[in-house]
Amino acid sequence: MNKRLVKLVASVAVCAAATSSVYADNFRLTIGAGHPADAAVWITALRDFFAPEVSKRVAAKTGHTIEWVGAYGGSVCKLGECLEAVESGLLDVADLHVAFEPAKLMAHNFPYFVPFGTPDPRVAAAAARKVYDRVPELKDILEKKYNQIFLAVGAVGDYNLVTTFAWDKVEQLKGKKIAAAGPNIPWLQAVGAVPVQSNLNEAYTSFQTGVYEGWIMFPDATVGFKLHEVAKNYTFTDFGAISNVVIAINKDTWRKLPKEVQAIMLEVGKEFTTVQTQMGYDKGVASVATMKAAGGNVRSLSDAEKAKWANALPDIPNERIAEINKAGQPGKAIAEYIKALHEAGVKLPRDWKVK
């Protein structure tokens, strides 16, 4: 090789190294949620799996780096504010927690509209992921109306009933003040209970002060937010695990990320569903043991009473499909969720027939 060619090769190598250095960027992103990370296992998974796993893979595969700034527990967006926080760029990534966006994300609340579904959060989230893949309009709502990109879906545990009073018949709930997140309020109205819309961040104090006497809540959050200390009765009603955890990223932030970084986020987002729901399932089992060890009255409602409750409900799926379609959102998400549950072998106590 002559000297001129050697110099040319060396020059190209230097330029390549310089180019590589220029494009090895560090991205500082803020990630948050309305719920606290330690008490809410779905946020624990966001903090302890999604964020560090994305950073690890980005560093290993791309040469770029991602630095995360955590903003959990409502420090940037309280419950019901996270959709707007991501839309505006106040947060780069967040759990939208769709139960607190009943109008803007009405269609995304589709699991609430199939009550008495699967009690297993792993099955519920896998079914919900199918819905997001089969109904692209759900992702379009986030992107086209609220300036964000869908990254992942997760699920909370099996909704049951924690109360300050013992009961074993649905008739005994008539007139009782019981809290719910919002979309599940019709479950209570069907049996004559008095629904009170609330959230976990205020639940402990509200039990203490008598604002309500019960909560539709899953085991791990019951223990995580220490509700079993002020409400000793936990009854398995098996309303079902609900996929209300939706992780999204601001669209402007997304556009700034290299394609290979975007691909890693989507890849880890798919894995988040499995990891988060297994964490939730395991914590749910442990939480039931904790309630029992603390002297709680933990029991299961009889199958006959569950069927009675399910059959007392109005035709929620078809009512909500009509309402969602009227709002210009995809009501078919409900039908697809029922289909996905059936595909997973879930046997519903009430066979919801979608018209």
C-alpha positions, 0 to 999 in steps of 0.5 A: 500500500503506498503512502498516499493510500495509507494517509487516505485510509487513516483520514477516513478512519479518523472521520468515522471515529469523529462521526461516531462520537458526534452521534453517540448522544446522551438522552436525559428523559423524565419518567413518572406516574401518579402512583408511588413506585414502592406501593404500586407494583405496576410502577415498581416495574416501570422504575426497576425493569423498564427504565434500567433495561432500556438504558442497558440495551441502548448502551450495549447496542447503540453506543448512545446512553439514556439517563432517567429522572424519576418523577413518581408518586404524583411529583409531576402529574397526579392521577388524572393528569399524566396524559396531559403531562406527557402530551405537553412534554412535562414528562417524557414517559409515564403510566397514563393509568387510563381509569382516571381518563374516562372521557379522553381515553374511554376506549382504552378502558375496555377491560372495565367493560367486561366485568368478571373477566380473568382474575389473572393479571398475566392473562388479562394483560396478554389479552389486552396487548392483542387488542392494542395490536388488533385495534390500531385506532387505540394507538392512533388516539394517543398519537394523533390527539394527545401527541404521544406514542404507545409503548406498553400495556400492563395490568393490575391484579384481581379486583375484589372487595375490601370492607370494614364489615363482614358480608356474604350475600350481595344483598348486604351491600345495599346502601353501603358506601364503597369506593371505586376508581370510576369505570367500575362504578356500575359494578356497585350500582347493580347491587344497590351499593353507594359508589364513591369515586376515589383513588388509592392515594387518599384511601387510607385516610378516607377509611379512617374518617368514614368517607366509605366502608369498602373499596373495589381493590386487588390484594397487592394494592390493598396491602401496598397502601395498608388498607388491610389495617383499617378494613379487615375484611377481604372478599374474593369477588373475582371482578377480574384483573384489569389492564389499565396500565398504559405506558406512553412517550411524548411524540416530540421526544420520540422523534428525537430518538434514533431509530435503533433506540425507538426499536429498543423501547418498543422491544422492552415495552413488550417484555414489560407486559410479562415482567410487570404482570408476573410481579403483580401476580407474585405480589398478590399471592404474598399480599393475601398471606400478609392479610391473613397473618395480620388477622384479616378475614379473607374469604371467597364469595360463593360461585352462586353469589358471583353469578348473581352479581354478574347477572344483576349487571346491565349489559355493560359491554354493548352499552359501552360499545355504543357510548364509545362509538358515539364519542368517535372512539373504537368500541370494537376494542371491547369485542376484541377483548372478549374474543382475546379472553375466550382465546386464552381459555377464560370462562366467564360467569356471564357470557357477554354477547356483543351485538 
